[in-house]
């Protein structure tokens, strides 16, 4: 494509996303075509390319400038699984909110955990993931102590974390390999941990 597209939907044909750049603080915010289309409809904006940023503001905490420009970012230039360049304050805010959520999810089985801490953490996260559904789902489940095991908080929490990773706000988790544990009374083979409760005797 030569020059700017005429409409936001044109980016689907050339397999590209949108990068909104603040002219004042130089903050960069990447959007998929689908997410930006939904956002523009929500705020009463226009998907004509020249009008995209008219009703938008910089999403960097403490800026809020309306002096924005939109850039086309082809898929081939995207760097997957890397954290975006974000301010230290945003990074600490997201990290603290996710930490609160994970702590509440860990102690949630069989308990009502719709606390003020949870509400605040969800409000913080909502600012960054632009998807109200998993946040609403987690909050509703948290207020029900009688929820079945299949309706726990782990599922919406996993979606929230995935959205943050997808947007570049969090680095993807690297899961360690589970250690193999020997379940019999006999000495474990090489590379296996002894049975739980066994006192290891080193020669």
Order of alpha helices (4+ residues) and beta strands (2+ residues): alpha-beta-beta-alpha-beta-alpha-alpha-alpha-alpha
